[in-house]
Amino acid sequence: MTRPFVYLASKSPRRRELLTQAGVAHEVLAPDAAGGAAEVDETPHPGETPTSYVQRVAQEKAAAGRDHVAMQSLPPHPVLAADTTVAVEGRILGKPESTAAARDMLRDLSGRTHQVYTAVAVAWNGRMDVALSESNVRMRKLSDAEIAHYVGTGEPLDKAGGYGVQGRAAIFIERIEGSYSGVMGLPLFETAILLSGAGLVLL
């Protein structure tokens, strides 16, 4: 059986690892790669909810990847994209732009349950299919010293909400209700369903 193959419209190493875990071969169509897919503006629209936001951005990333494949006359394969955001009481927490912003985000999450939303989109054969994963994550109370030390590692600066569950912040997480892979950035259950709909056999 031929190993399933997709174009991945993301430069996230975590998404690459998760696709490999699921047995899906892939080629990255990252915006910063030479001749890569177009950059997508990830700025939330005014009044946009977290769920609407992640689904819109995931679909825009998949569309940009699909257009790139067509313009470069690459062999046709499904284009997969995903987007993840963290939300507290409906407020979107994106990637912190500074160490001060990262500290503020972690103080906001400390001792509270927040939501992690990841949308997955697959563009193939003129279709755009999207699925949404929602998880509730409980973070224990953090001291200012713990926050300062974690921010000092540099890990929070490229992570939605200012932390990575697969990294050092795992010791802060009391409980996850939902999808661990979704919190990492690519919910494999939903991804497998979408890829099956695109005709790919994972197992």
Beta strands, then each sheet from edge to edge (+ up, - down):
strand 1: 5-8
strand 2: 25-28
strand 3: 79-88
strand 4: 91-93
strand 5: 113-124
strand 6: 127-139
strand 7: 173-177
sheet 1: 2+ 1+ 3+ 4-
sheet 2: 2+ 1+ 3+ 5- 6+ 7-
end
